């Protein structure tokens, strides 16, 4: 269960990092992408909420059934560290849902709420050995139950780097008083 403890710690650190990075995006620019090829901060947070809700919902459904045996070879996957690194940029296989976009305060509250539900779920299931449950990630391969929640943290760390880029590349609307 030490893996679960480290996963929970990573989820908490990832959330703190993202919230700190989001602080650097002005609320007035929350829904503005830095350019036509980038997401806005709002789109990024909506994506994070959507992915984490999806992982949580699937995990909740799958553990209600008996775990299916998975061969060693099918358990092999790319390292989750690739997700954090952002060396390889990927397009999300999940379509953006415009109705998930809102004000900065509302969206960050939703992000906190999703993470609270994730941590509560992990706390509720901590007494069970769920390592036998595996399902496929679209890029990494088959991940175990615990690896999926480590992925959620790594995914948020990845997008924290993107949030920093968004904040850095938004136009600065502060009037220059020097003449």
C-alpha positions in Angstrom: 0.0 0.0 0.0 3.0 2.3 0.0 2.4 2.8 -3.7 -1.1 4.2 -2.8 0.5 6.5 -0.2 3.0 7.9 -2.8 0.2 8.2 -5.3 -1.9 10.2 -2.9 1.1 12.4 -2.1 1.7 13.0 -5.7 -1.9 13.9 -6.4 -1.8 16.5 -3.6 1.5 18.0 -4.9 0.3 18.0 -8.5 -2.9 19.9 -7.4 -0.9 22.4 -5.4 1.4 23.0 -8.4 -1.4 23.5 -10.8 -3.3 25.9 -8.5 -0.1 28.0 -8.0 0.4 28.1 -11.8 -3.2 29.1 -12.3 -2.7 32.0 -10.0 -0.5 33.6 -12.6 -3.4 33.8 -15.1 -5.5 36.8 -14.7 -9.3 36.1 -14.4 -10.0 38.4 -17.3 -7.7 36.3 -19.5 -8.9 32.9 -18.2 -10.8 32.0 -21.4 -8.3 33.6 -23.8 -5.8 31.3 -25.5 -2.3 32.9 -26.0 -2.6 32.0 -29.8 -4.8 30.1 -32.1 -2.9 26.8 -31.6 -3.0 26.8 -27.8 -5.6 26.1 -25.2 -6.8 28.8 -22.8 -6.3 28.2 -19.1 -10.1 27.4 -19.0 -9.8 24.8 -21.6 -6.8 23.2 -19.9 -8.6 23.0 -16.5 -11.8 21.7 -18.2 -9.6 19.0 -19.8 -8.0 18.0 -16.5 -11.5 17.8 -14.8 -12.8 15.7 -17.7 -9.9 13.2 -17.7 -9.9 12.8 -13.9 -13.7 12.4 -13.8 -13.4 9.7 -16.5 -10.7 7.8 -14.7 -12.6 7.9 -11.4 -15.9 6.8 -13.0 -14.3 4.0 -14.9 -12.3 2.8 -11.8 -15.5 2.9 -9.7 -17.3 0.7 -12.3 -14.5 -1.8 -13.0 -13.8 -2.6 -9.3 -17.4 -3.7 -8.8 -16.6 -6.8 -10.9 -14.0 -9.5 -10.4 -10.6 -8.5 -11.8 -9.9 -10.3 -15.1 -6.5 -12.0 -15.3 -4.0 -9.9 -17.3 -0.8 -11.5 -18.6 2.6 -10.1 -17.7 3.1 -8.9 -21.3 -0.2 -7.1 -21.4 0.8 -5.3 -18.1 3.8 -3.7 -19.8 3.3 0.0 -20.6 5.4 3.1 -21.4 6.7 4.8 -18.3 4.3 7.3 -16.7 7.3 9.7 -16.4 6.8 10.3 -20.2 3.5 12.0 -19.3 5.1 14.4 -16.9 8.0 15.3 -19.1 6.1 16.9 -22.0 8.9 15.8 -24.3 6.3 14.2 -26.5 3.3 16.5 -27.1 0.0 14.7 -27.9 -3.4 15.7 -28.9 -6.1 14.7 -26.4 -8.2 11.8 -27.6 -11.1 13.4 -25.6 -13.0 16.1 -27.3 -13.3 19.4 -25.5 -16.8 20.1 -24.1 -17.5 23.9 -24.3 -20.2 23.7 -21.6 -17.4 22.9 -19.1 -15.8 26.3 -19.5 -16.6 29.0 -17.0 -15.0 31.7 -14.8 -11.6 31.1 -13.2 -13.1 30.8 -9.7 -15.8 28.4 -10.7 -13.5 26.1 -12.7 -10.8 26.0 -10.0 -13.5 25.1 -7.5 -14.6 22.3 -9.9 -11.0 21.1 -10.1 -10.7 21.0 -6.3 -14.0 19.1 -6.1 -12.9 16.5 -8.6 -9.6 15.9 -6.7 -11.5 15.7 -3.4 -13.7 13.0 -4.9 -10.6 11.1 -6.2 -8.9 11.3 -2.8 -12.1 10.2 -1.0 -12.5 7.3 -3.5 -8.9 6.2 -2.8 -9.4 6.4 0.9 -12.6 4.4 0.7 -10.9 1.6 -1.3 -7.5 1.6 0.6 -8.3 -1.6 2.4 -8.7 -3.6 -0.8 -5.9 -4.9 -3.1 -7.0 -3.4 -6.4 -3.6 -4.1 -8.2 -5.2 -6.8 -10.3 -7.5 -4.4 -12.1 -6.0 -3.1 -15.4 -7.3 -1.2 -18.3 -5.8 0.4 -21.4 -4.5 3.9 -21.7 -4.7 5.2 -25.3 -0.9 6.0 -25.5 0.8 4.3 -22.6 -0.6 0.8 -22.7 -2.3 -1.2 -19.9 -2.2 0.5 -16.5 -3.1 -1.0 -13.2 -5.7 0.6 -10.9 -2.9 2.4 -8.9 -1.0 3.4 -12.0 -4.1 5.1 -13.4 -4.2 7.4 -10.4 -0.4 8.0 -10.6 -1.1 8.9 -14.3 -3.8 11.5 -13.1 -1.1 13.2 -11.0 1.5 13.0 -13.8 -1.1 14.4 -16.3 -1.8 17.3 -14.0 2.0 18.0 -13.6 2.3 17.9 -17.4 -0.5 20.5 -17.8 0.9 22.6 -15.0 3.9 23.2 -17.3 1.4 24.1 -20.0 -0.4 26.5 -17.6 2.9 28.3 -17.0 3.4 28.6 -20.8 -0.1 30.0 -21.1 0.5 32.6 -18.4 3.9 33.5 -19.9 2.5 33.9 -23.5 -0.7 35.8 -22.7 -0.5 39.5 -23.8 0.4 41.8 -20.9 -2.5 44.3 -20.5 -0.7 46.4 -17.8 -0.4 49.9 -19.0 3.1 51.2 -19.2 3.4 54.5 -17.4 6.9 55.3 -18.7 7.1 57.9 -21.4 
